[in-house]
Amino acid sequence: MKSTVETLSPTRVRLAIEVPFVELEPSLKKAYREIGSQVQVPGFRRGKVPTAVIDQRVGRGTVLNEAVQEAIPENILAAVREHDLKTLGRPEVEITEFNDGDSLNFTAEVDVRPEITIPDASTIEVTVDELQIDETEIDEQVKNLRERFATLKTVERAAAEGDFVQIDLNATVDGEDVPGGQASNISHEVGSKQLLPGLDEAVVGLAAGDDTTFTTQLVGGDFAGRDAEVAVTVRTVKEKELPELNDEFAQMASEFDTIEELRGDLRARVNQGKQVEQIYAARDKALAQLVEAAEIPAPEGVVREEVESRKQAMVDQLERIGASMEEYLAAEDKTEEQIDTELTEAATEGVKVQLLLDTLADAEDVQVSDDEFGHEIVHRAQRAGMAPQQYYDQLVRSGAAAAVFGDVRRGKALAAVMEKITIKDSAGNGITLDALRAANEAEHNHDH
């Protein structure tokens, strides 16, 4: 095999590869074997069909094509090694010349990792918003906690918004019962809009034993799109009683003795959450500065692939909730071109950041231990609701294990960068990574 490499741009090369016919022999033999095991010819055992008969039956061209398809990736790999290229993404192949018995000539265009000069991270300084906590945020946290410990008490009065009612329902269309339109003794929070449209308005003002009817449009079943008459009977009305905000509540709802200690703990948690957000904001700003300073070009083929996969993920997500891309565009008041532009911008930035972190990881000789890789697999498996081994096997089958390994390595390179940069808030206070370390430590303990 002979190969030459031509640089098309800082991120793309074209390989011209010539493979003498004799070097195609192993691939040709393999192609005859594979095709021979699939064709049935009377008078020959499967897999024992002579090449001449295969040529006659299937055509020599088909066999040559199969051999070439197998030989191309191997020869690209050999050329990439020979020229010491750091390739990215999938090559685009074009066969320039090939006749039976002659050498195979083809070109392969592929994105490569550009040469990047990385600026010194210790010269990077970023400013983030000053951390402020409003007492109303703590009130909100306390309110949520009270809601969790609320009790329901039966009352002898008409139902109002926020009450819970036990109700019987019966839906009919033109006097005919709707299949599945009957329910008895179900609990419903008035005003929650959880059940049928129109129900909340109908129930307000009814006391235990009262009934009424209302009209609602059915969304599913045989009568979808038709108006149904729904009879509703209220069995009981219960009001939500929130526990009193005192030290007893603190003891019941937490490990603290006083309401002040409980508020203090909630304040500390909100504070830590906001500190972590500050660090994430600093991370994004630092990466943007580094990418800009390093003048990283984005390989178009990789960006294209990334845009395709992000778009496919969007379509899949929409399908899961039963919507289409057209409906999404209408709801967001956007055109497909606008979505493509947004995805391309985000993908371009994402690819540049990956290149930066890969280059950093190489420069710092970042290694990933089995333990670190395993921890990431466990973490991702938990998020996907799968057993770690099952998740890992699936990654290996789909060829995505290397990508996860790359993510872990880039994550370590990013952590090293974060240790070097200077972070300040808008008031000029220095910010450390302590909050992030504490959060990671808590997450790590939670995993084990």
Salt bridges, closest charged atoms under 4 A:
GLU6 OE1 - ARG14 NH1 3.04
GLU18 OE1 - LYS2 NZ 3.90
GLU70 OE2 - LYS30 NZ 3.14
GLU92 OE2 - ARG12 NH2 3.46
GLU92 OE2 - ARG304 NH2 3.00
ASP100 OD2 - ARG60 NE 2.76
GLU109 OE1 - ARG12 NE 2.98
GLU109 OE2 - ARG14 NH2 3.20
ASP111 OD1 - ARG12 NH1 2.77
GLU135 OE1 - ARG263 NH2 2.95
GLU135 OE1 - ARG267 NH2 3.17
GLU137 OE1 - LYS274 NZ 3.04
ASP139 OD1 - ARG263 NH2 2.85
GLU147 OE1 - LYS240 NZ 2.66
ASP163 OD2 - ARG157 NH1 2.76
ASP168 OD1 - ARG235 NE 2.98
ASP174 OD2 - ARG226 NH2 3.03
GLU189 OE2 - LYS240 NZ 3.90
ASP200 OD1 - HIS188 NE2 2.87
GLU201 OE2 - LYS193 NZ 3.64
GLU239 OE2 - LYS153 NZ 3.96
GLU239 OE1 - ARG157 NH2 2.76
GLU241 OE2 - LYS153 NZ 3.45
ASP265 OD2 - ARG269 NE 2.93
ASP284 OD1 - ARG283 NE 3.18
GLU305 OE1 - ARG90 NH1 3.92
GLU306 OE2 - ARG310 NE 2.76
GLU336 OE2 - LYS311 NZ 2.72
ASP340 OD1 - LYS311 NZ 2.79
GLU342 OE2 - LYS334 NZ 3.22
ASP358 OD1 - ARG410 NH1 3.00
ASP362 OD2 - ARG113 NH2 2.36
ASP362 OD1 - ARG409 NH2 2.86
GLU364 OE2 - LYS420 NZ 2.92
GLU372 OE2 - LYS412 NZ 2.97
GLU376 OE2 - ARG380 NE 2.65
ASP407 OD2 - ARG380 NH2 3.00
ASP407 OD1 - ARG410 NH2 2.97
GLU419 OE2 - ARG437 NH2 3.02
ASP434 OD1 - ARG437 NH1 2.90
GLU443 OE2 - HIS379 NE2 3.04
ASP447 OD2 - HIS375 NE2 3.71
ASP447 OD2 - HIS379 ND1 3.19
